[in-house]
Amino acid sequence: MSHCFNLLNQLGISSFLLEGLFWIGLVIVAVYLIGRWLSSFTYSDYRETPLEILQKEFARGNITEAEYLIRKKYLQ
């Protein structure tokens, strides 16, 4: 391993630069993974209840009030 560092030192790349690049890369990967983990907690997993769907259909005017009341009675 020291042979590699000696070769890199001859090319003008210091071990401090390599260590800094390593830590910067590690931080970038950690931020990316945390971001992916946090984005998995979206509301896409939220499921509407049948009553909520019925209320939306009634609000849109797709069903009459009589149909709404009958269906609501069976859902509860």
VOKOL-831287 format. One record per residue: x, y, z of N, C-alpha, C, CB in turn; residue number from 1. Coordinates in nm, 4 decimals, m for minus. Glycine has a CB too. Example, Ala and Ser with C-alpha at 12.3 -4.5 7.8 and 13.67 -1.06 7.14 Angstrom:
{node {1.3190, m0.5690, 0.7800}, {1.2300, m0.4500, 0.7800}, {1.3200, m0.3300, 0.7800}, {1.1308, m0.4473, 0.9046}, 1}
{node {1.2850, m0.2250, 0.7080}, {1.3670, m0.1060, 0.7140}, {1.2900, 0.0030, 0.7870}, {1.4084, m0.0598, 0.5725}, 2}
# end
This chain:
{node {0.0829, m0.1191, 0.0000}, {0.0000, 0.0000, 0.0000}, {0.0870, 0.1250, 0.0000}, {m0.0941, 0.0001, 0.1207}, 1}
{node {0.1955, 0.1199, 0.0737}, {0.2830, 0.2368, 0.0783}, {0.3472, 0.2623, m0.0581}, {0.3917, 0.2182, 0.1854}, 2}
{node {0.3638, 0.1556, m0.1360}, {0.4179, 0.1726, m0.2706}, {0.3248, 0.2592, m0.3561}, {0.4396, 0.0355, m0.3373}, 3}
{node {0.1952, 0.2385, m0.3390}, {0.0974, 0.3198, m0.4130}, {0.1066, 0.4656, m0.3706}, {m0.0461, 0.2669, m0.3905}, 4}
{node {0.1184, 0.4900, m0.2392}, {0.1294, 0.6284, m0.1926}, {0.2581, 0.6933, m0.2418}, {0.1233, 0.6339, m0.0400}, 5}
{node {0.3673, 0.6157, m0.2458}, {0.4921, 0.6700, m0.2982}, {0.4782, 0.7066, m0.4448}, {0.6056, 0.5703, m0.2798}, 6}
{node {0.4090, 0.6229, m0.5206}, {0.3872, 0.6509, m0.6631}, {0.3017, 0.7753, m0.6802}, {0.3204, 0.5307, m0.7329}, 7}
{node {0.1958, 0.7879, m0.5994}, {0.1083, 0.9050, m0.6083}, {0.1818, 1.0311, m0.5650}, {m0.0171, 0.8852, m0.5223}, 8}
{node {0.2698, 1.0217, m0.4643}, {0.3492, 1.1366, m0.4217}, {0.4432, 1.1817, m0.5333}, {0.4294, 1.1026, m0.2952}, 9}
{node {0.4950, 1.0870, m0.6080}, {0.5817, 1.1223, m0.7201}, {0.5025, 1.1936, m0.8297}, {0.6497, 0.9968, m0.7768}, 10}
{node {0.3745, 1.1596, m0.8404}, {0.2894, 1.2264, m0.9399}, {0.2386, 1.3611, m0.8898}, {0.1709, 1.1371, m0.9766}, 11}
{node {0.2642, 1.3941, m0.7653}, {0.2235, 1.5235, m0.7103}, {0.0921, 1.5193, m0.6351}, {0.2133, 1.6237, m0.8198}, 12}
{node {0.0434, 1.4017, m0.6046}, {m0.0823, 1.3873, m0.5312}, {m0.0476, 1.3461, m0.3889}, {m0.1782, 1.2824, m0.5996}, 13}
{node {m0.0835, 1.4303, m0.2940}, {m0.0480, 1.4009, m0.1550}, {m0.1501, 1.3079, m0.0910}, {m0.0371, 1.5304, m0.0739}, 14}
{node {m0.1106, 1.2448, 0.0156}, {m0.2013, 1.1550, 0.0864}, {m0.3134, 1.2339, 0.1543}, {m0.1242, 1.0716, 0.1902}, 15}
{node {m0.2876, 1.3606, 0.1901}, {m0.3928, 1.4437, 0.2496}, {m0.5029, 1.4708, 0.1483}, {m0.3345, 1.5764, 0.3015}, 16}
{node {m0.4648, 1.4917, 0.0234}, {m0.5635, 1.5141, m0.0827}, {m0.6477, 1.3888, m0.1024}, {m0.4940, 1.5538, m0.2154}, 17}
{node {m0.5826, 1.2740, m0.1038}, {m0.6569, 1.1489, m0.1206}, {m0.7509, 1.1236, m0.0035}, {m0.5604, 1.0317, m0.1357}, 18}
{node {m0.7026, 1.1511, 0.1168}, {m0.7874, 1.1322, 0.2341}, {m0.9056, 1.2284, 0.2305}, {m0.7062, 1.1521, 0.3633}, 19}
{node {m0.8813, 1.3500, 0.1891}, {m0.9895, 1.4479, 0.1771}, {m1.0923, 1.4057, 0.0732}, {m0.9333, 1.5848, 0.1413}, 20}
{node {m1.0448, 1.3565, m0.0407}, {m1.1372, 1.3088, m0.1438}, {m1.2178, 1.1884, m0.0949}, {m1.0602, 1.2719, m0.2711}, 21}
{node {m1.1538, 1.1021, m0.0186}, {m1.2242, 0.9874, 0.0379}, {m1.3383, 1.0326, 0.1288}, {m1.1269, 0.8980, 0.1157}, 22}
{node {m1.3093, 1.1261, 0.2200}, {m1.4130, 1.1716, 0.3136}, {m1.5230, 1.2495, 0.2438}, {m1.3514, 1.2575, 0.4224}, 23}
{node {m1.4872, 1.3292, 0.1455}, {m1.5898, 1.4017, 0.0691}, {m1.6799, 1.3024, m0.0034}, {m1.5246, 1.4998, m0.0325}, 24}
{node {m1.6204, 1.2011, m0.0632}, {m1.6994, 1.0977, m0.1302}, {m1.7893, 1.0234, m0.0337}, {m1.6086, 0.9997, m0.2004}, 25}
{node {m1.7358, 0.9941, 0.0840}, {m1.8144, 0.9243, 0.1851}, {m1.9336, 1.0083, 0.2311}, {m1.7265, 0.8882, 0.3046}, 26}
{node {m1.9122, 1.1376, 0.2482}, {m2.0212, 1.2273, 0.2888}, {m2.1267, 1.2353, 0.1786}, {m1.9666, 1.3690, 0.3215}, 27}
{node {m2.0846, 1.2433, 0.0547}, {m2.1795, 1.2504, m0.0573}, {m2.2637, 1.1234, m0.0633}, {m2.1049, 1.2715, m0.1913}, 28}
{node {m2.2009, 1.0090, m0.0484}, {m2.2750, 0.8825, m0.0501}, {m2.3713, 0.8756, 0.0679}, {m2.1778, 0.7624, m0.0469}, 29}
{node {m2.3293, 0.9190, 0.1853}, {m2.4166, 0.9166, 0.3029}, {m2.5373, 1.0083, 0.2837}, {m2.3383, 0.9582, 0.4284}, 30}
{node {m2.5151, 1.1281, 0.2311}, {m2.6258, 1.2218, 0.2076}, {m2.7222, 1.1637, 0.1052}, {m2.5726, 1.3592, 0.1595}, 31}
{node {m2.6700, 1.1017, 0.0005}, {m2.7543, 1.0404, m0.1012}, {m2.8402, 0.9290, m0.0407}, {m2.6681, 0.9852, m0.2159}, 32}
{node {m2.7788, 0.8421, 0.0378}, {m2.8532, 0.7316, 0.0970}, {m2.9579, 0.7800, 0.1973}, {m2.7576, 0.6353, 0.1649}, 33}
{node {m2.9239, 0.8812, 0.2759}, {m3.0216, 0.9375, 0.3701}, {m3.1371, 1.0021, 0.2940}, {m2.9542, 1.0412, 0.4639}, 34}
{node {m3.1057, 1.0713, 0.1852}, {m3.2104, 1.1313, 0.1031}, {m3.3029, 1.0275, 0.0439}, {m3.1494, 1.2134, m0.0073}, 35}
{node {m3.2478, 0.9175, m0.0045}, {m3.3308, 0.8096, m0.0591}, {m3.4177, 0.7479, 0.0502}, {m3.2426, 0.7012, m0.1245}, 36}
{node {m3.3614, 0.7330, 0.1698}, {m3.4366, 0.6750, 0.2806}, {m3.5516, 0.7672, 0.3209}, {m3.3439, 0.6488, 0.4011}, 37}
{node {m3.5246, 0.8976, 0.3289}, {m3.6294, 0.9918, 0.3681}, {m3.7368, 1.0041, 0.2612}, {m3.5694, 1.1286, 0.3968}, 38}
{node {m3.6994, 0.9926, 0.1353}, {m3.7991, 1.0034, 0.0285}, {m3.8890, 0.8815, 0.0222}, {m3.7309, 1.0231, m0.1052}, 39}
{node {m3.8508, 0.7739, 0.0888}, {m3.9367, 0.6553, 0.0910}, {m4.0578, 0.6759, 0.1816}, {m3.8572, 0.5331, 0.1372}, 40}
{node {m4.0572, 0.7803, 0.2635}, {m4.1681, 0.8093, 0.3529}, {m4.2637, 0.9095, 0.2911}, {m4.1169, 0.8613, 0.4857}, 41}
{node {m4.3000, 0.8889, 0.1664}, {m4.3933, 0.9790, 0.0994}, {m4.5363, 0.9354, 0.1269}, {m4.3663, 0.9830, m0.0522}, 42}
{node {m4.6285, 1.0130, 0.0795}, {m4.7685, 0.9810, 0.0994}, {m4.8206, 0.8849, m0.0062}, {m4.8508, 1.1069, 0.0991}, 43}
{node {m4.7347, 0.8301, m0.0894}, {m4.7794, 0.7361, m0.1911}, {m4.8296, 0.6061, m0.1296}, {m4.6669, 0.7072, m0.2886}, 44}
{node {m4.7871, 0.5748, m0.0098}, {m4.8339, 0.4543, 0.0568}, {m4.9692, 0.4747, 0.1259}, {m4.7309, 0.4085, 0.1578}, 45}
{node {m5.0176, 0.5973, 0.1251}, {m5.1430, 0.6288, 0.1914}, {m5.2588, 0.5709, 0.1098}, {m5.1590, 0.7823, 0.2097}, 46}
{node {m5.3420, 0.4932, 0.1723}, {m5.4592, 0.4340, 0.1067}, {m5.5846, 0.5008, 0.1610}, {m5.4648, 0.2791, 0.1289}, 47}
{node {m5.6714, 0.5399, 0.0691}, {m5.7964, 0.6023, 0.1099}, {m5.8938, 0.4942, 0.1550}, {m5.8569, 0.6863, m0.0056}, 48}
{node {m5.9720, 0.5284, 0.2538}, {m6.0752, 0.4362, 0.2993}, {m6.1920, 0.4418, 0.2006}, {m6.1222, 0.4711, 0.4445}, 49}
{node {m6.2732, 0.3392, 0.1968}, {m6.3901, 0.3414, 0.1067}, {m6.4832, 0.4600, 0.1337}, {m6.4689, 0.2110, 0.1205}, 50}
{node {m6.4933, 0.5006, 0.2599}, {m6.5788, 0.6150, 0.2927}, {m6.5223, 0.7437, 0.2335}, {m6.5938, 0.6290, 0.4452}, 51}
{node {m6.3904, 0.7600, 0.2372}, {m6.3286, 0.8795, 0.1773}, {m6.3498, 0.8829, 0.0262}, {m6.1779, 0.8837, 0.2090}, 52}
{node {m6.3387, 0.7678, m0.0365}, {m6.3626, 0.7608, m0.1814}, {m6.5066, 0.7974, m0.2122}, {m6.3305, 0.6197, m0.2361}, 53}
{node {m6.5993, 0.7461, m0.1332}, {m6.7411, 0.7762, m0.1516}, {m6.7673, 0.9255, m0.1342}, {m6.8266, 0.6954, m0.0526}, 54}
{node {m6.7064, 0.9875, m0.0329}, {m6.7258, 1.1306, m0.0097}, {m6.6726, 1.2125, m0.1271}, {m6.6567, 1.1737, 0.1204}, 55}
{node {m6.5606, 1.1716, m0.1840}, {m6.5062, 1.2436, m0.2999}, {m6.5960, 1.2300, m0.4224}, {m6.3661, 1.1924, m0.3328}, 56}
{node {m6.6497, 1.1100, m0.4420}, {m6.7406, 1.0893, m0.5550}, {m6.8656, 1.1760, m0.5408}, {m6.7799, 0.9409, m0.5660}, 57}
{node {m6.9161, 1.1856, m0.4187}, {m7.0337, 1.2700, m0.3938}, {m6.9999, 1.4171, m0.4145}, {m7.0871, 1.2478, m0.2511}, 58}
{node {m6.8820, 1.4586, m0.3693}, {m6.8415, 1.5988, m0.3851}, {m6.8227, 1.6343, m0.5323}, {m6.7116, 1.6262, m0.3077}, 59}
{node {m6.7781, 1.5409, m0.6131}, {m6.7614, 1.5661, m0.7572}, {m6.8950, 1.5699, m0.8308}, {m6.6721, 1.4590, m0.8193}, 60}
{node {m6.9968, 1.5163, m0.7675}, {m7.1277, 1.5139, m0.8315}, {m7.1506, 1.3891, m0.9152}, {m7.1443, 1.6354, m0.9175}, 61}
{node {m7.0685, 1.2871, m0.8964}, {m7.0828, 1.1641, m0.9747}, {m7.1950, 1.0753, m0.9225}, {m6.9524, 1.0867, m0.9745}, 62}
{node {m7.2364, 1.0948, m0.7976}, {m7.3478, 1.0183, m0.7410}, {m7.4430, 1.1157, m0.6737}, {m7.2975, 0.9099, m0.6397}, 63}
{node {m7.5683, 1.0738, m0.6641}, {m7.6690, 1.1602, m0.6014}, {m7.6609, 1.1474, m0.4497}, {m7.8116, 1.1241, m0.6513}, 64}
{node {m7.7352, 1.2350, m0.3831}, {m7.7345, 1.2326, m0.2370}, {m7.7968, 1.1043, m0.1844}, {m7.8089, 1.3537, m0.1810}, 65}
{node {m7.9008, 1.0560, m0.2525}, {m7.9662, 0.9321, m0.2101}, {m7.8695, 0.8143, m0.2208}, {m8.0925, 0.9057, m0.2948}, 66}
{node {m7.7968, 0.8067, m0.3333}, {m7.6982, 0.6991, m0.3490}, {m7.5892, 0.7100, m0.2428}, {m7.6356, 0.7031, m0.4899}, 67}
{node {m7.5458, 0.8338, m0.2163}, {m7.4425, 0.8567, m0.1154}, {m7.4866, 0.8055, 0.0209}, {m7.4083, 1.0053, m0.1069}, 68}
{node {m7.6091, 0.8382, 0.0597}, {m7.6581, 0.7973, 0.1911}, {m7.6744, 0.6454, 0.2003}, {m7.7913, 0.8661, 0.2213}, 69}
{node {m7.7207, 0.5833, 0.0922}, {m7.7374, 0.4376, 0.0930}, {m7.6013, 0.3690, 0.1052}, {m7.8105, 0.3901, m0.0353}, 70}
{node {m7.5065, 0.4123, 0.0234}, {m7.3733, 0.3505, 0.0272}, {m7.3029, 0.3768, 0.1597}, {m7.2875, 0.4024, m0.0881}, 71}
{node {m7.3212, 0.4975, 0.2139}, {m7.2594, 0.5313, 0.3417}, {m7.3111, 0.4419, 0.4531}, {m7.2847, 0.6775, 0.3761}, 72}
{node {m7.4412, 0.4116, 0.4455}, {m7.5045, 0.3249, 0.5448}, {m7.4385, 0.1857, 0.5436}, {m7.6574, 0.3132, 0.5172}, 73}
{node {m7.4092, 0.1348, 0.4245}, {m7.3482, 0.0013, 0.4153}, {m7.1997, 0.0002, 0.4511}, {m7.3659, m0.0533, 0.2756}, 74}
{node {m7.1344, 0.1135, 0.4384}, {m6.9915, 0.1208, 0.4716}, {m6.9658, 0.1309, 0.6209}, {m6.9287, 0.2388, 0.4025}, 75}
{node {m7.0634, 0.1805, 0.6934}, {m7.0423, 0.1983, 0.8375}, {m7.0856, 0.0828, 0.9176}, {m7.1121, 0.3171, 0.8857}, 76}
# end
